[in-house]
């Protein structure tokens, strides 16, 4: 009979980089304002906001979009573009809301994984309107010395 000895060696697995996770409250991300696939023209384009043609796959699935926004917020950038998004639902300043809308548009416009290849802002008029609204308020505050 042969006896075999099995040596037990401790195995340690260390992650090279530990990325903290973020879970964004979906209520902090506005609805897109249009639905994908509306009024297709037969050439791959569909109706977006104000009858601007957008790719028929735009806007993307909301859950998938929120996942990508989460990843961008966690890494503080999306495809090399810095993003700022306060995940605290109590943070409702004009700047917080402007930054959230801007982050959403950055992710949307590069949604397919290549910078600038994704869905245009016309596929998310609610988000674009929010960004413009808070940009105007911030501009007003700056011009009044606030």
Buried (B, 14 or more C-beta within 10 A) or exposed (E): EEEEEEEEEEEEEEEEEEEEEBEBEEEBBBEBBBEBEEEEEEEEBBBBBEEBBBBBBBBBEEEEBBEBBBBBBBBEBBBEBEBBBBBEEEBEEBBBBBBBBBBBBBBBBBBEEEEEEBBBBBBBBBBBBBBEBBBEBBEEEEEEEE
